[in-house]
């Protein structure tokens, strides 16, 4: 939304962020179907996001030298992903896959009817 309001829609920073977010979401949703836990999902999503962002930057700059930052980005991303996974695990298991493929819990509500609790 910020890109639309500031006039930077489809700018390099927008494309970089979009590619990272989409790649992380796709990888995490695929791996969640195989029973990966919070840490595995978070680490894989972080890795996919960093890789996609560097690929977009390399295409935009027409240079592979941007991959020199890969080790630093992955290292910092793994630390951040581990912290996110720890916080998610402490939230009481709110995040699970439901029938429609989104990530909410299948727990029953207070009136014992099945539904999504956020």
Buried (B, 14 or more C-beta within 10 A) or exposed (E): EEBEEEEEEEEEEBBBBBBBBEBBEEBBBEBBEEEBEBBBBBBBBBBBBBBBBBBBBBEEEEEEEBBEEEEEBBEEBBEEBBEBBEEBBEEEEEBEBBEEEEBBBEBEEEEEEEEBEE
